[in-house]
Amino acid sequence: MSQIVLRAPTGVLALALIVAPAARAECVAPQWLLERFTSADCEACWQAVPPTPTPALRGTPFVLDWVVPSAGAAQTPMARRGFAEAAPRAARAGSLRSDEVLTQSTPLAARSALRLKVEDGPAWNGYVALKLEARYDSSRPLPPGLAGYLALVERVGAGDDGSPVARQLVRAVVGPLPLDGLAQERKVDHLRATRLPETANPERLTVVGWLETPAGRVLSVAARADSDCQRTP
């Protein structure tokens, strides 16, 4: 997935995070990650209750929604919820038809030596600062090529924007962020800025982060502590 980060001066990003201490986050521990991919051609899919993954996984899911853009839906409300980087993410899950919701379920480790925190700062001049902090508390070798991602997520409540269920709608992604330093330093920080989507409601935005292998296997997920994580099936 390509990086859409737009850099701002480091001092500005640091200041944005300092003035918002309440945005600090702790690692969440869902049992699996559920990603739902909806074609921008299918507004009816957005307005319907999403399908239950098969086979169903036990435990609590962490849910992310992606709207995949389409040339035929360039001016629709659905198209304004999507962004280009959602397409390659969906392609890794399979072939997405224009009349369906494609789901991908990924089991997550119950315990891991990998620890992840994410933070965000207040919006400033059309941008928001995002921070990822990864720690590794083990002497065992890390998977090669491990990378981190930060996502700006809009929390859509059940009944809002035509959706019958609560959603964590991904609006922008920053990554891959290299984590090679974990092998020696045991801690890696990344500080970035990304543009606020024009069609997003800033009051509903939060930050989510994850760690994954080059093959796309997600190992750990974290969300901002005060976001309640929106763990809806």
C-alpha positions as CSV (number, residue, x, y, z in Angstrom):
1,M,0.0,0.0,0.0
2,S,1.5,3.3,-1.0
3,Q,2.2,6.0,1.6
4,I,0.0,9.1,1.4
5,V,1.7,11.0,4.1
6,L,2.3,14.7,3.6
7,R,5.2,15.8,5.8
8,A,5.2,18.9,8.0
9,P,8.0,20.3,10.0
10,T,9.0,17.9,12.8
11,G,8.7,20.7,15.5
12,V,5.1,21.4,14.4
13,L,4.1,17.7,14.7
14,A,5.7,17.3,18.1
15,L,3.9,20.4,19.3
16,A,0.6,19.1,18.0
17,L,1.0,15.9,20.0
18,I,2.2,17.7,23.2
19,V,-0.8,19.9,23.4
20,A,-3.1,16.8,23.2
21,P,-2.0,14.5,26.0
22,A,-5.5,12.9,26.2
23,A,-5.0,11.3,22.8
24,R,-2.4,8.9,24.1
25,A,-3.3,5.3,23.4
26,E,-2.8,1.8,24.8
27,C,-2.6,-1.5,23.0
28,V,-6.0,-3.2,22.5
29,A,-6.2,-7.0,22.5
30,P,-8.9,-8.2,20.1
31,Q,-8.8,-11.9,19.1
32,W,-9.1,-11.2,15.4
33,L,-9.2,-8.5,12.8
34,L,-12.2,-8.2,10.5
35,E,-11.7,-6.0,7.4
36,R,-14.8,-5.3,5.3
37,F,-14.4,-4.0,1.7
38,T,-17.3,-2.3,0.0
39,S,-17.4,-1.2,-3.6
40,A,-18.2,2.5,-4.1
41,D,-20.7,1.3,-6.7
42,C,-22.8,-0.4,-4.0
43,E,-24.6,2.1,-1.8
44,A,-27.1,-0.6,-1.0
45,C,-24.2,-2.7,0.5
46,W,-23.4,0.2,2.9
47,Q,-27.0,0.5,3.9
48,A,-27.4,-3.3,4.6
49,V,-26.2,-5.2,7.7
50,P,-22.8,-6.6,6.7
51,P,-22.5,-10.4,6.2
52,T,-21.1,-12.6,9.0
53,P,-17.7,-14.0,8.2
54,T,-17.6,-17.8,7.5
55,P,-16.3,-19.6,9.3
56,A,-17.0,-17.4,12.3
57,L,-14.0,-16.9,14.6
58,R,-14.4,-17.0,18.4
59,G,-13.7,-14.0,20.5
60,T,-13.9,-10.2,20.0
61,P,-13.1,-8.8,16.6
62,F,-11.5,-5.5,15.8
63,V,-13.4,-4.2,12.7
64,L,-12.2,-1.9,9.9
65,D,-14.3,-0.8,7.0
66,W,-12.8,0.2,3.6
67,V,-14.7,1.8,0.7
68,V,-13.0,0.9,-2.6
69,P,-13.3,3.6,-5.3
70,S,-14.8,3.0,-8.7
71,A,-14.6,5.1,-11.9
72,G,-18.4,4.6,-12.3
73,A,-19.1,6.1,-8.9
74,A,-16.8,9.1,-8.9
75,Q,-19.4,11.7,-7.8
76,T,-21.5,9.5,-5.4
77,P,-21.6,9.8,-1.6
78,M,-20.0,6.3,-1.5
79,A,-17.1,7.5,-3.6
80,R,-16.4,10.3,-1.2
81,R,-15.9,7.8,1.6
82,G,-13.2,5.9,-0.3
83,F,-9.6,6.6,-1.3
84,A,-7.2,5.1,-3.8
85,E,-5.1,3.1,-1.4
86,A,-8.1,1.0,-0.4
87,A,-8.0,-0.8,-3.8
88,P,-4.7,-2.7,-3.4
89,R,-5.7,-3.6,0.2
90,A,-9.0,-5.1,-1.1
91,A,-7.1,-6.9,-3.9
92,R,-5.1,-8.8,-1.3
93,A,-8.4,-10.1,0.2
94,G,-9.7,-11.3,-3.2
95,S,-11.8,-10.1,-6.1
96,L,-14.3,-7.5,-5.1
97,R,-17.5,-7.3,-7.2
98,S,-19.5,-4.1,-7.6
99,D,-22.5,-5.5,-5.7
100,E,-20.9,-7.1,-2.7
101,V,-19.0,-6.7,0.6
102,L,-15.8,-8.6,0.7
103,T,-14.6,-9.7,4.1
104,Q,-11.2,-10.8,5.4
105,S,-10.6,-12.3,8.8
106,T,-7.2,-12.5,10.4
107,P,-6.6,-14.2,13.8
108,L,-4.5,-12.2,16.2
109,A,-2.1,-13.6,18.8
110,A,-3.5,-13.6,22.3
111,R,-0.1,-12.6,23.7
112,S,2.8,-11.1,21.9
113,A,6.2,-9.6,22.7
114,L,5.3,-6.9,20.1
115,R,3.7,-3.9,21.8
116,L,2.1,-1.1,19.9
117,K,0.8,2.4,20.8
118,V,-0.7,5.1,18.6
119,E,-1.3,8.8,19.2
120,D,-2.8,11.7,17.3
121,G,-2.7,15.4,17.7
122,P,-5.4,18.0,17.1
123,A,-6.1,19.1,13.5
124,W,-3.9,22.0,12.4
125,N,-4.1,23.8,9.1
126,G,-5.8,20.9,7.4
127,Y,-3.4,18.2,8.7
128,V,-3.3,15.9,11.7
129,A,-0.2,14.5,13.4
130,L,0.0,10.7,13.9
131,K,2.5,8.7,15.9
132,L,3.3,5.0,16.0
133,E,5.4,3.5,18.8
134,A,6.4,-0.2,18.5
135,R,8.3,-2.1,21.2
136,Y,9.7,-5.7,21.2
137,D,10.3,-7.4,24.5
138,S,12.0,-10.7,23.4
139,S,15.3,-12.0,22.3
140,R,13.7,-14.2,19.6
141,P,14.2,-13.1,15.9
142,L,11.6,-10.8,14.5
143,P,9.8,-11.7,11.2
144,P,11.9,-10.1,8.4
145,G,10.5,-7.0,6.7
146,L,8.0,-6.2,9.5
147,A,6.2,-2.8,8.9
148,G,3.8,-0.5,10.7
149,Y,0.8,1.3,9.4
150,L,-1.2,4.3,10.8
151,A,-4.8,4.9,9.7
152,L,-7.0,7.9,10.1
153,V,-10.4,6.3,10.9
154,E,-13.8,7.9,11.0
155,R,-16.2,6.4,13.6
156,V,-19.6,6.1,12.1
157,G,-22.4,5.3,14.6
158,A,-25.2,2.9,13.9
159,G,-27.9,4.9,12.1
160,D,-25.5,7.6,10.9
161,D,-24.8,8.2,7.2
162,G,-27.2,5.5,6.2
163,S,-25.3,2.7,7.9
164,P,-27.3,0.3,10.1
165,V,-24.2,-0.7,12.1
166,A,-21.4,1.1,13.7
167,R,-18.2,1.3,11.6
168,Q,-14.6,2.3,11.8
169,L,-14.2,3.7,8.3
170,V,-10.6,4.0,7.1
171,R,-10.1,7.5,5.5
172,A,-6.3,7.6,5.1
173,V,-3.3,5.4,5.6
174,V,0.3,6.1,6.3
175,G,2.8,3.3,5.6
176,P,4.6,1.1,5.3
177,L,6.7,2.4,8.2
178,P,10.0,0.4,8.6
179,L,10.6,-1.4,11.9
180,D,14.1,-2.7,11.3
181,G,15.4,-0.9,14.5
182,L,13.3,-3.2,16.7
183,A,16.0,-5.9,16.4
184,Q,18.6,-3.7,18.1
185,E,16.9,-0.8,19.9
186,R,13.7,-2.7,21.0
187,K,11.7,0.5,20.3
188,V,10.9,2.4,17.1
189,D,8.9,5.6,16.8
190,H,7.4,7.1,13.7
191,L,5.9,10.6,13.6
192,R,3.9,11.7,10.5
193,A,1.3,14.1,9.3
194,T,-1.6,13.4,6.9
195,R,-4.1,15.7,5.3
196,L,-7.7,15.6,6.8
197,P,-10.1,14.2,4.2
198,E,-12.4,17.0,3.0
199,T,-15.5,14.8,3.4
200,A,-14.8,13.5,6.8
201,N,-16.3,14.8,10.1
202,P,-13.2,15.8,12.1
203,E,-15.1,15.2,15.4
204,R,-15.4,11.5,14.5
205,L,-11.8,10.9,13.5
206,T,-9.5,8.7,15.5
207,V,-6.2,6.8,14.9
208,V,-5.6,3.1,14.5
209,G,-2.3,1.3,13.9
210,W,-1.2,-2.2,13.1
211,L,1.9,-4.2,12.4
212,E,2.1,-6.6,9.5
213,T,4.5,-8.9,7.6
214,P,5.5,-8.3,3.9
215,A,2.9,-10.9,3.0
216,G,0.2,-8.8,4.6
217,R,-0.3,-10.9,7.8
218,V,-1.4,-8.5,10.6
219,L,0.3,-9.3,13.9
220,S,-0.9,-6.6,16.2
221,V,-3.6,-3.8,16.2
222,A,-3.9,-0.8,18.4
223,A,-6.4,2.1,18.7
224,R,-6.6,5.3,20.6
225,A,-7.6,4.5,24.2
226,D,-10.6,6.9,24.3
227,S,-12.1,5.7,21.0
228,D,-13.8,2.6,22.7
229,C,-12.3,0.7,19.7
230,Q,-15.8,0.3,18.0
231,R,-15.5,-3.5,18.1
232,T,-18.7,-4.3,16.2
233,P,-19.2,-7.5,14.1
